[in-house]
């Protein structure tokens, strides 16, 4: 379970990722709605949204959500993830006193199987399911259960930690055509719209709760790269992660992801990833391709009231550019430090998180319109949406020789990579991207995201220099690296 604690008026408030939190014995999926196994039919275009209106009579107030639930619930599944974790055989395993007298053989760890649950949404009739990344992260076996109780083994085809989304695919459909849900345009949501949350809270079985959209574009909820959540007061609890948030037309508007809570249960503040972002990840899973995201090539900060006053703005909003990558997409489009981006294709931008989300939902190759404030004048620029340049073949290196660095994979820094790691655009060195478990590199204490700056007085400016230097046999290594913003020096044996 992902957990972050904040203090408000002396109260500890937790932000909880609401899946993968409960341990269960063997799967016991509830049986409810029936799933049709008839051949897939051509999908009809979604109906036009009905005009929003407040109920004005008792019969209208007594209308039921049952038709929506009956249509949508077969598309929501339970997700069961099994993990193999190491468990110490004794509570004294980490005590050096006991290890010294009894030996390490008495305190070896042993594998332990744990099971956790979440929810998922069928997005393709061939058996493609969308869920949260934290539900299946680290799982050795993942299964889904339909609302009628049938179980299927699935493979993880996409795990996108940047959005906390994952795509699963059924290994053997056994001739079943799965009922896929229809995506809504989440940008059309308004605060006050009615929504239903469907999932498997606490493992009690498929459950439906109702509420409204409480807020839009919420940030600061999770430490993901694209924070732009729908807030709802529909009851969401542990086990709901990856479940559906649907509108009154039975369309998917969001993937339930997290809650604010003091107790671990729902207090009416839940968060969902908007459907427009979820759809991009789902399409990557359906098409079997990787997720390629746009790169703007600039660093930004929020516009506060002081900055807004200095710029003559009526109210603080927008994303203020503080640095621009040399020859990056933003620079080529004419942006510079001090510019404020106010809107993307007419959609208002409140802060950098909102801009990152809006741009991330645009297809590569499309031209989008960005409204800009420079000085006291406002204009609109056409911005060609493009991906970050792929690293060259010689920009990465893996050490496999008989060396203390054996098992490490590095990539030399470039502006796009530096931006993603919150480093200056002109930063030099190589970034550790992977370390093989049990390798000499891991034993030496290297970590993923370390930036190696120097080895034995040799400046490491590219992957090839690192590969040549790290493959040498020497008596002693003097390493200068940057970790979490701090530069440190270490001396280890060769």
N, C-alpha and C positions, 0 to 999 in steps of 0.2 A: 504494500500500500504506500502510495506517495503521500507524504504528509508535510505540511508547512504550518507553523504556528505563528499567529500574529496576536498582539495584545491591544485590545480596545477597552478603555475604561477599566483596566485591571482584570479583564476576562481573557482567558486563552481561547482563541478561535482558530480552528484547524481548517485548512484547505485540503480536502481529501479526494484523491483520485478513487472513484467509487467502484473499481473492479479489481479482481485479483487480491481480495482482502480476506477471504474466508476460507478456512480449511475444511474439507468435507471428506467423508468416507465415500465408498464407491458411488458412482453417478446414480442419481435418482431423479431423472427429468420428469416433470409433470406432464400429464396428458390433457390437452384442452382442445383447441380448435383443430379441425381436420384440414389437411393439406391436399389439394387436388393434384393428381399425378397425370392429368390429361396432357396431351401434347401442347406445346407452347403455341399461343396464338399471337397474331400481330398486335403489338401494343397500341392501343388507341391513344390519340393525343390527349393530354390532361385537360380536364374541363376548365373552362374559364372560372376564375375566382369569383364567388358570389360577393355582392356588395356587403361591406361590414355594416352591421346594425345592432343596436342594443335591443334585447327583448322588451316588448311593450305590452305583453299580455301574459296571463297565467299559462295558457296553453303553450306559448313560446318558451316560457321558463321551464316547463316540464318536458321539453323535447329531450331525446336521449342521444348519447354518444354511441350507442350500441352498433348502428350500421357502420360507423367508421372503424370501431374496434374489430368487428367481424371481418372487415375487408383487409385490415392492416396486420392484425396479430399473427397470421400465418407467416408473415415475412420477418418476424422477430424471433430469434433463436437464442438458446442458452449456449454459452461457451464454457467449456471445462478444460483447464490447462493443468498439466502435470509437470512438476519440476523435481529434479533430483538435486538435493542440497546436502552439503557436508554437515554432519553433526558430531560434536565432540563426544567421545565415549565416557568422559568423566568431567565433572565441573572443575577439577583441578588441572585440566589439560594444559592451560596456559600459565600455570604456576611453575617458575623455574626451579623452585625448591623441590617439588615432587618429581619433576622431570629428571633432576640430577640424581636422586636416590633410586628411582624406580625405572628410569629409562623411558625413552620416547615410545617404545613398543607398547606400553600399557596405555598410552593416551592417543593412539591413532584415531583419526576421524573416520566415521562410517557414513555411507550414503543414507539419506532419508528422503522418502517420497512425500511430497506435499501436493495438494490439489487446491486450486482456486477457481473461482467462477466469475463470469461476467455475462454480458449479453452481446448480441450481434444482429446485423440487419442484412437480409438477402438483397443483393443489388443486381444479380444476374441469374436468370433461370437455369444456367448451367452449373450452379452451385458455388457462386462467389459471394462471400460474406464480408461485410465491413464491420470492424470492431475497433477498440482502443489498443494502442501498442502496449500500454502497461498491463493489459489483461493477459497477454500471451508472452510478454518479455521473459526470456530465459527458459521457456517451456520446452520439455523434451517430447511431449505428446499433447496434441490439442484435438478435442472433439467438440462437435456441436450436437444439440438435440432440438428437433423441431417441436412445435407446440403440441403435436400429437404423440410425442414420446419417442419417435424414431431417432436413432443416433447415427452419426457419420464421422469417420476420421477425416481430418482436414490437414492440408499443408499450408504453412505460412508463405505466401508469395510476395508480399510487400510488408515491410515493417518500417514505418516512417516515424522516427522519434521526434522529428522536428514539429510534426503536427499532432503527435500522440495518436496516430491512426495506423491500422494494420488491415491487410486484406488476406482472407483465407480462401482456399479452394478445396472443395470436396474431392477426395481421392477417387472414390467409386460411387457414382450417383445412383447405381442400381436401377437405372431407368426413370428416376424421379425427376420431374421438372419442378424446380423450386419457385415459389411465388415471389417475384422480385417487386420491391417497392419502387414508387415513382419519386424522383427528386423534385423539390420545389425550389424556386428562386428565393434563397434566404434573404437577399437584399430587399425583397418586397415585404418582409415582416415589419410590423409596427408594434410599439409598446402597447399592451392591452389586448393583443390578439389571443384568442383561445388556442391552447395546445394540449396534447396528450403525451404523456411519457409512458413508454412500454418497455418492460425489462423483467429481470428475475432477481428482485431484491432479497438479500439474505438467503437465497436458495429456496424460498417458499413456493416458487412457481411463477409462471408468467403473470404479471400484475400491471394494471393500467391505472394511472392517476391523471387527474386533470388540473389545469391551472391556466395562467396567462403568461405572456411574455412580459417579464418585469422590467427588463432593460436590454439594451443592445450594445455591442462593441465594448464589452467589459474586458479590462486588462488587469494584470497583476494577480491572476488566478493561479496559473501554473507557470513553471519555468520552461515553457516551450517557445520555439522561435516565432510562432504565429499566434499571438494572443489576441483574440477578437471573439469573445464568447457571447452567446445568447444566454441571458439570465431568465430563469423561470421559477415560479413558486409551486409548480407541480412537484409532488413528493418524489424525491430521488434518493435512493439509499445504496449502501454497499451491495454490489451485484448488478446494479443498473448500468455500469460502465459499458459503453458500446451499444446500448439500447437506443431505440428510436424516439425522437421528439417529432410529433406529426401535427399538421394543421388540420383544419376542419374539412379539408378535401381529402384527407388521408394521405397526404404527401409528406415526404421526409424533409423537415426543415433543419434538423440538427442531430448530432450524435451525443448523447448524454455522457458526460466526462467527469465532472467533479462537483463537490458541494462544499459550502461553508458549514461548519458544524462545531459545537462545543462538546457533543456527546458521541459523535460518529454516525448519528441518524439524521434524518431530514429535519431542517428547521425552516424550510420554505425558501432556501436560497441555493438553487442548483444551476449548473452551467453546462452548455452544450456547444460543440464545435459546429459552426454554420454549415449547412448543406453544400454551399458553393465550394467550400474548401474540401469537404468530404468527397464530393463528386469527382474532383481531380484525382484524388488518391484511388478511389474506386475504379475509375477508368484505367488507371495504370495497371491495376490488378487484373481487370478484365482483359486488357490487351496484351498483358504479359511484358510490358515495357517498364523501364525505370522512370522515376519521377525526375523531370528536369524543370527547374524553377528559374524564373527570371532573375536577373541581377541588375540592380540599378546603378551601383558603383558610387555610393555616397553614404557618409555617416550623418545621422540626424539627431536632433533632440527635440523635446516638446517645447511648445511656445507657452511660457507662463505669462502672468499678468504684466510683469515688468518688461519682458521682451515685447509683448503686444503693445504696451504704451509707447515704447521707444520706436516701434514701427508704425504707429498711428492706427493700429487695428481697433475695431470696435470691441471685439471680445477675443480672448486667447484661444486659438485653435490652429491646427496645421503642424507640419513637420519642418523644422528649421535645419537647413543643410549646414553642417559644421566642417566638413572635409569632403573632398571629391577625389576619387581615384584617378590618377593620371591616365588619360586616353581611355577611360572607362565609358560605359554607355551614357551616364549622366553628363560627363564632360563633353562628349561628342554632341549631345543634344542641346548644349548651351547652358547647363546649370552650373552654378558656382556657389562658393560658401557665402552664406547670408541670405540666399533665396529661401522662401517659405513655400512649400507645396500645400495648396489649400483644398484641392479636389482631384480625384481620379475619375475620368469619364463622367463628370458631373456629380459623383458621390463625394460628399464632404469628408475631409480628412481631419480628425481631431488631434492625432498625435502620431509619432513614428510607427507604433504598432498597427494603427489603422491603415497607414500607407503601405506597410509591408504586406498586410493581408490583402488589400485591394490589388496590389501589383502581382502578388503570388497567384491570384485566381485568373490572371490574364494569360492566354495561350502564347507560346513562343512564336514569333513571327508577326504577331498582330501589332498594329499601331494604336496606342492609347493616348488620350488627351489629358495632359497634366496642367492644372491651373496653378500659376505661379505668381507670388508677390515678390517683386524686387523693388526695394526702396518704397516709394509710395504708389507705384503703378502695378496693375495686374494684367497678365496676359496668359495665353494658353499655348502650350507647346505640344507638337506631335512627338511622341516618344516611341521609337521602335522597340518592342519588347524582345529582348534577347537573353540567352543563357550565358552564364559565366564561361570563359574559355576553358576547354578541357586541358588538363595537364599534359605536357609533352611526355613522350615515352621515357626520356631521360630525366624527368622531373621527380621520379620515385625510385626508391631503392630498397631492397630487402637483403639483410645480412644473413647469410647461411653458412659462412665459413667458420672455422674453428676460432672463435673470437668471443670476447666478453659481450659483444654487441649482437651475437647470434640470436635470431628470432625477432629482431626489430624491423619494422617497415617505416620508412620516412617519406615525406614529400616536401620538396622545397617550397618556401613561401612565395606566393604571388599576391597581387592586390585583392583578388576575390577571396582567397583562403585567409589572408590576413584580416580582412573585414569580418569574416564569419567567426574568427577567434578573438575579435576585439583587439587586434594588434594594429599598429600604424601601417599605412599602405606601403611605406618604404622599409618595413622590417625585413631583416635578413636571417638566414638560418634554415634549418630543416625541422619540420613538425613531425613528431612521432604519431603515426596514424593507427598502428596495430602492434601488439606484442604477443608472441606465441606463449601460451600458458606453459609454465615449467621451463622456459628457456633461460639461458644465461643472462639475457637482457632483463628479464623479469626478476631474476635473482639479484641482479645488481641494483634494483630499485627504480629503474626507468618506468615512466608512466605514459599512457596515451595523452596527447596534447602537450607534452613537454616540447620545448623548442631548444634544440642543441645549437649552441652558438660557436663553440670552440672545442677542439680536441687536441691536447698536447701542443698548445700554441699555434695550431693551424685553424684559421678562421674557416668556419663551415658556411659557405654561401650557396651551395647547391648540393643536390643529391649525389652527384658523381664524386665530388670531393669527400663527402661523408663516407661513401661506399669504399673508396680507396683507402682512406685513413683508418676507418673502423675495422677493416679486414687485416690490418697489420698485426703482427705478434710483437708485443712490447711487454716490458716488465711492469710498467705502471701507466695508468691512464689519468690524465688531468682533464676533467670535464667541466665546462662552463655551460650551464643551461638555464633557461627561463621557465619557471613553473608558477602559475597563478599570479603572474605579473611581477614576480621577484626573480632576480638573477642570483644564482648561487654557484659555488665552486665545490667540486668533490674530487678526491683522489682515491682511486681504487686500483687493486692489483690487476696485472694483465692476464 
